[in-house]
Every structure is written in structure tokens, then in C-alpha cells.
């Protein structure tokens, strides 16, 4: 499967200072996957003191990154 970034996600990654390599790490090795609305899934992974949550959808053989953000826990 290929990982593709939506225009929205690219903008949010820049705005939130999130590296694409971290997104790929979350998608390939999530700590948790939670079903969401509109056939989306939330992939979560802890990085030190924050959890990176990545919202994805699958289309054909592609994973499309919708957005990503840090949850502070």
C-alpha cells in the first residue's frame, strides 16, 4: 500500500510541525487503531510525552492521510 498525503494534511503538518517520517511510523506501527466516522480510522502512537494521532482513509490500495495532530496526555 502506498501512503498518500492530502493537500489538507500537508498544510496541517507544516502548521503543526509534524514530520512525514513520524506519520509513516504511526501508520506502519500504531499503538492503537480506532474506527471513526465516514470510513476513516484513527491511528495512534506515543512519542515521549505526546500521542500522535493520524486520521486516514483507504482508497483502492492506498492509505490517504487526512490530518494529524498531537494529543497531550
C-alpha positions in Angstrom: 0.0 0.0 0.0 1.2 3.5 -0.8 0.8 6.3 1.7 -0.5 9.5 0.1 -0.9 12.9 1.8 -4.0 15.1 1.1 -3.4 18.8 0.5 -5.1 19.4 3.8 -2.8 17.1 5.6 0.3 18.7 4.1 -0.9 22.1 5.3 -1.6 20.8 8.8 1.8 19.0 9.1 3.6 22.3 8.3 1.4 24.2 10.6 1.8 21.7 13.5 5.5 21.0 12.8 4.9 17.2 12.3 7.4 15.2 10.2 6.2 13.0 7.4 8.5 10.3 8.8 6.6 10.3 12.1 3.3 9.9 10.2 4.8 6.9 8.3 5.9 5.4 11.6 2.4 5.8 13.1 0.8 4.2 10.0 3.3 1.3 9.9 3.5 0.7 13.7 0.5 2.1 15.5 -0.1 1.5 19.2 -3.8 1.7 18.6 -6.3 1.9 15.7 -9.8 3.2 16.3 -12.7 3.3 13.9 -14.0 6.8 13.1 -16.8 8.3 11.0 -17.0 8.2 7.2 -14.9 5.1 6.9 -11.9 6.8 8.5 -9.6 5.4 11.1 -7.5 7.0 13.8 -4.0 5.6 14.1 -2.3 6.5 17.4 1.3 6.2 18.6 3.0 7.6 21.7 6.2 9.7 21.1 7.7 10.6 24.5 5.0 12.7 26.3 2.6 13.1 23.4 0.4 10.8 21.3 0.4 11.5 17.6 -3.0 10.8 16.1 -3.3 10.3 12.3 -6.6 10.3 10.6 -6.6 8.1 7.5 -8.9 6.6 4.9 -8.2 3.8 2.5 -8.9 4.1 -1.2 -8.1 1.2 -3.5 -4.6 0.1 -2.5 -3.7 3.5 -1.0 -3.7 4.9 2.5 -4.6 8.6 2.4 -3.6 10.8 5.3 -6.4 13.2 6.1 -4.8 15.1 9.0 -2.6 14.6 12.0 -2.2 16.2 15.4 -0.7 15.6 18.8 -2.8 14.7 21.9 -1.2 15.7 25.1 -1.6 13.0 27.8 
